[in-house]
């Protein structure tokens, strides 16, 4: 199943294309990737992207590339559950030039609406402590800290905090439309 295309007022969320790889390799190879298990060498970045694309066929959900309506690639957002995750996660990654413009929030709202319309009843965001921007975004989206949630295999509370998203966080999924 290919990734469905989602539109917001400023963005298009679409399946990854090979052109996204260079920007993701550039990001994942830097210290900025420390909240995503990086820095990662190019081969690992390729495997990372390829596995997230493959989730659409294997699991019916996966990652979208985020781009402006004029086609500028900004990063990615997705609903994933690799084998070491106990729950399905909503996660996002923006390129440095895309931060601070509200793109992650806009994309996340569209993905949450898609998730609720497609039968998901709860998602989590696994966030590295100290990643204040991602914690703030999760909270703006209505997610709440869930200290009782299971952590990804091999991780501890020192590595990961969990924020839980629910369709009724603000009363109804229509709030994301």
C-alpha positions in Angstrom: 0.0 0.0 0.0 1.6 3.3 -1.0 1.4 6.2 1.5 -1.8 8.2 0.9 -1.2 11.9 0.0 -2.4 14.3 2.6 -2.8 18.1 2.1 -2.8 20.9 4.6 -3.1 24.6 3.8 0.7 24.9 3.3 2.0 21.3 3.0 1.8 18.1 1.0 2.5 14.9 2.9 3.5 12.1 0.5 5.4 8.9 0.3 9.2 9.3 0.3 11.0 9.6 -3.0 14.7 8.9 -3.6 15.4 12.7 -3.7 14.6 12.8 0.0 17.5 10.5 0.8 20.3 13.1 0.4 18.6 15.6 2.8 17.9 12.8 5.3 21.5 11.5 5.1 22.7 15.1 5.7 20.5 15.4 8.7 21.1 12.0 10.2 24.8 12.3 9.8 25.0 15.3 12.2 24.8 15.9 15.9 21.3 17.2 15.3 20.3 13.5 14.9 21.2 12.7 18.5 17.5 12.6 19.4 17.0 10.0 16.7 19.8 7.6 17.6 22.4 9.4 15.5 24.6 10.5 14.1 24.2 7.7 11.6 26.4 6.8 8.6 24.8 7.0 5.2 24.1 3.2 5.0 22.2 3.3 8.3 20.3 6.4 7.1 19.3 4.5 4.0 18.1 1.5 6.0 16.2 3.9 8.3 14.3 5.5 5.4 13.7 2.3 3.6 12.3 0.5 6.6 9.9 3.4 7.2 8.7 3.3 3.6 8.3 -0.5 3.7 6.0 -0.1 6.8 3.2 1.0 4.4 3.2 -2.4 2.7 3.9 -4.4 5.8 1.7 -2.6 8.4 -0.7 -0.3 6.6 1.0 2.8 8.1 4.4 4.4 7.7 6.2 7.7 7.0 5.3 10.6 4.8 7.8 13.1 3.4 6.7 16.7 4.2 7.0 19.3 1.5 5.7 22.8 0.9 3.2 23.2 -1.8 6.0 24.4 -4.1 7.9 21.1 -3.5 10.5 22.1 -1.0 11.4 19.0 1.1 11.1 19.8 4.9 11.5 16.5 6.6 9.2 13.6 7.5 6.4 12.5 9.8 5.0 9.1 10.4 3.1 6.5 12.2 5.5 3.7 12.8 6.0 0.6 14.9 9.4 -1.1 14.4 9.7 -4.5 16.2 11.4 -3.0 19.3 8.5 -0.5 19.9 5.7 -1.7 22.2 3.2 0.7 20.7 2.5 2.6 17.5 4.4 5.9 17.5 3.7 9.3 15.9 7.2 10.7 15.2 8.5 13.7 13.2 11.8 15.0 12.0 12.4 18.3 10.3 15.4 19.7 8.5 17.0 22.6 10.2 15.7 25.2 7.7 12.1 24.1 8.3 12.1 24.5 12.1 10.2 27.2 13.8 7.6 27.8 11.1 4.8 25.6 12.5 5.3 22.9 9.8 5.6 20.0 12.3 2.4 21.0 14.1 0.5 21.4 10.8 1.7 18.0 9.5 1.1 16.3 12.8 -2.5 17.5 13.0 -3.1 16.1 9.5 -1.5 12.7 10.4 -3.5 12.5 13.7 -6.8 13.1 11.8 -5.8 10.4 9.3 -4.9 8.1 12.2 -8.3 8.6 14.0 -10.2 8.2 10.7 -8.3 4.9 10.1 -9.2 3.3 13.4 -6.2 4.1 15.6 -7.3 4.8 19.2 -4.0 5.8 20.7 -0.6 6.7 19.5 2.5 7.6 21.5 5.5 9.8 20.8 8.8 8.5 22.2 10.9 11.5 22.9 14.5 11.9 24.2 14.6 13.9 27.5 15.9 17.3 26.7 14.4 17.4 23.2 12.3 20.4 24.4 11.0 21.3 20.9 9.5 17.8 20.4 8.1 17.8 24.0 6.5 21.2 23.4 5.0 20.0 20.1 3.5 16.9 21.7 1.9 19.0 24.3 0.5 21.5 21.8 -1.0 18.5 20.0 -2.8 17.6 23.2 -0.6 14.6 24.1 0.0 13.9 27.8 3.0 12.5 29.5 2.4 8.8 30.2 5.0 7.6 32.7 3.4 4.2 32.9 3.7 3.4 29.2 6.1 0.7 28.1 9.3 1.9 26.6 11.0 0.7 23.4 13.1 -2.4 24.0 16.5 -1.6 25.6 15.5 1.9 26.7 15.0 3.4 30.1 13.2 6.5 31.4 16.6 8.2 31.2 16.5 7.6 27.4 12.9 8.2 26.6 9.7 9.9 27.8 6.4 8.9 26.4 3.6 11.2 25.4 0.2 9.7 24.6 -2.1 11.0 21.8 -5.8 10.2 21.9 -8.5 11.2 19.5 -10.5 12.8 22.4 -7.6 14.8 23.8 -9.4 18.1 22.9 -12.9 16.8 22.6 -13.0 15.4 19.1 -10.9 14.4 16.1 -12.5 17.2 14.1 -10.3 19.6 15.9 -7.4 18.4 13.7 -9.3 19.1 10.4 
